[in-house]
Amino acid sequence: MTLRAGALCLLATLVSAAHADLMLTGYSTAGPLSTQERIWIREGLLRRDFIDRGRAYSHVFDLARQRLALIDHGARQVELHSLTSLQNEAGAGTPSGHIKLKLTPTGTTRPLRHWTCEAHQLTASLPTRLGNEAATFHLTGTVWIARHPPEQAAVKKWVEMSQKKDFFLGVPAAVKATPAQARMLSDLVRELAPRGLPCGGELDARHEGTGPLAALAGRIPARLTLTLHDFSDAPLSPDLFEVPSAYTVRR
């Protein structure tokens, strides 16, 4: 779930909104698990709805307020988290890390309605730690981007906010378990957001190192895919991004 939560934030949030709205629909897989995905974006807000083990959840990112709401619809509960605190926690987990990131267009394209999606090969790495062991976190794969289709007008605000120093996207489980992944995915969003709108991607994550924990983690790579199959720029209700009033809120 940590790779899924972090990487889906990455693939879903290569887009943004300003004075316009955008909805993306598709599906994702993480190992043997698969779920439908629905993502709504409005100015500095992003909501992602998904199903995990038969339960419905929403993640609502509010960049203006630096707030993340984790909504469990089955339990009717909401957890509120500070994105600033999560960013600091991820940074503390990778104190000496310097991200190396490379994106290379492959020349391969595929259609998504009237979008032309272009494949980009991704290679990225970041020094981190597993327990007391030094290790390196690697992220590789393919990201598909539609360069500046007409719906690009719906993403100006998010692109602007993604370039700020305090920009961070991550959920607590991913930050706690793999802070290097959380940092890398946020930096990758910052790099990709100005390039266009997402069509999906296929990512492989793994750890490399000489210690026993790193060696064990290196033998358990994680793979995630996201495929988007439709989109809409119809106006969205602001209520989509509000915390449900009948739910119990925990901070």
N, C-alpha and C positions, 0 to 999 in steps of 0.2 A: 504493500500500500504506500510506502514512503516514496518509492520511485514513481509509482502511478500518480500520487498526489502532486509531487513536484514537477514531473515531466508534463503532465497534462496541463498544469498551470503554464508551463512554458509554451506548449504547442497551441493552447487556446488563447494565450495572451500575446501573441505576435501582433495583435490588433488593438484598436482603441476607439474612442468616440469623442466627438466635439460637436454640439449642436445637431447631432444626428445619432441614430441608433443602429445597432447591428445584432442579429441573432444568427448563431451557427448551430447546426445540428449534425450529428454523426455518431460514431461509435469508437470505443477504444478496447484494446486488449492488453492485459498484463499477465504474462504466462498463460495459464489455462482459463483465466477469468476474462469475461467480456461484458461490457455495459454500454448502454446508449448514453450519449452525451448531448447536453443542450447548454449553450453558453449565450448569455445576454450581455451586451456591452452598451453603456450609456455614459458619455463623458468620462469621468474618472472612476466609474463603477464597473465591476464585472461580477456576474453571478454564474456559477457553474452548478448544474444539477446532474446527479448521477446516482446509480444504484450500487450498493456494495453488500453482498451476502443477503440480498432480499430486502435491505433497508434503504430508504430514500434519504439523501443528504443534499445540502446546498452549501457551497462556499461563496461568500459575498465579500469581495475586496473593495474597500473604499479608500482610494489613494489620497484624496483630499484630507480625510480624517486619520489617515494612517491606521486603519482598522480592518481587521478580518473577523467576520462572523461565521462560525461553524455551526450549521443548523442541522439537527437530527430531527427529521419530521416524524419518525416513529415514536421517539420519546418526547417529542414536543419540547425540546430543549435547545438553547443557543449558548455557545461559548464565544465570548468576545476577547480578542487578542490584539495587542499593539504590534503593528508591523515594524515599528522602530525597535521594539524590544526583541522581536524575532530576528531582525537583521543583526543586532548586536550579539545575540546568542550564536548565530551562524558564524559571525566573524570571530568570536572567541573560540569556536571549535576548529578554526583553521587560521591560527594566528600568524603563520609564516607563509600562507598560501599566496601564490601569484598565478592567476589564471592564464593559460595559453589556449587560444581559440583560433581556429581557422575554418573558414567557409569557402568552398570552391564550387562554382556552378558546374554541373555535369553536362549541360546541353540537352538533357532529357526533359520533355514536357508532357503534360497530360491535361485534359480539359476538366473543368468543374463549371457546368453551365456555360456562361460566356467568359469565364476566367480562363486564362492560360497559366497553368501552374508549372513552375520551373523547379527542378530538383537541385538541391545544394548539398554537397557532401560536407559533413561536419566532423571535425576532430578537435577535442578539447581535453585539457588535463589540468589538475590542481593538486598541489601537495596538501596532505591532510594527515590525520592521525586516527588509528584504530586502537583504542585503549592507550597504552604507552608506546605503541609502535608507529614509526614513520611509514607513511604509505602515499600512494598517488591515486587519485580518483580520475577515471577516464570516462568520457562520454563520446560515443561515435554513432554515426548513422546518417540518415537522409532526412532533410527538411524540405517540404514543398511550399513554395511561395508564389502567389500571383502578384506580379509587379504592377501596382497602381491601376487597378481596375476602377470603374466608376464609383464603386462603393468605398474607395479610399477616402472620399470626403467624410465618411463617418468615423474616421479614426484619428483625426488631427490631434485632439486633446490628449488621448492616451499616448500617442507618440511623443508629444511634448513632455508629458510627465515621466515617461520611461527614461528620459535622458537626464533626469535630476539625480543628484548624488544620493539622496535618501530613498530612491526607488528600490523596492524589494517586494518579491512575491514568494511566499512560502507558507507552508502550514506547520504547526508545532511538531507533529509526528516526524516529518521529514527533517526539520531543523535539528531535532534532538538525536535522531538516529544517524543521519548523514549530512552534517552541516556543509561539507564540501559540495555535495550535490545541490543543496539549497542556494548556496552562493553562486555556483556556476550557472544554474538555470536562470537566475535573475539577471546575471550579466549577459547571458545569451539572448534573453528577451530584449535587453537594452540594445544589443547589436542588431537584432533582426527586425525590431518594430518599425524602423523607418523604411525598410526595404519593400514592404507590401503587406498583403493579407495572407493568412495561412490556409493551406489546403490539407495539411496533415503532416505526418512524419513517422519515422521508424527509428528508435533510439536504443542503443545498447549501453549499459552502465556496468563498470567493473572496478574493483580495487586491485592495485598492484603493490607488492612490497616483499621484503625478505623475512618478516616475522611470521609466526604461526597464524595470527589472526588475519593478516593480510593475505597469506597464502590460502587460507580457508575461504575468505571472501572472494579471492580471485577465481576460485573454482565454482563460484555460484553467480555467474553473470545474470543480470536482469534485463529483460527486453520489454519494451512497450511500443505500441503503435496507436496512432490516432488517425482516423479517416473521416474527413468532413464530406458530407454528400449534399448539403443544401445550405442556403443562407437567405436572409431577408433584411431589408433596411426599413421595414415598417416601424412606425413610432411605438415605443415601449412605455408601459405604465411605470411611473416612479415607484409604485408599491412593490414591484418585483425586487427592489434592492433594500427594502425595509425589513427590520427584524419583526417577525410575526408577533402581534401584541398579546396573543393568548399563550405564547410559549414562555417557559421559565428561562430566565437569563442568568448565566454565570459568567463572572469576569475573572 
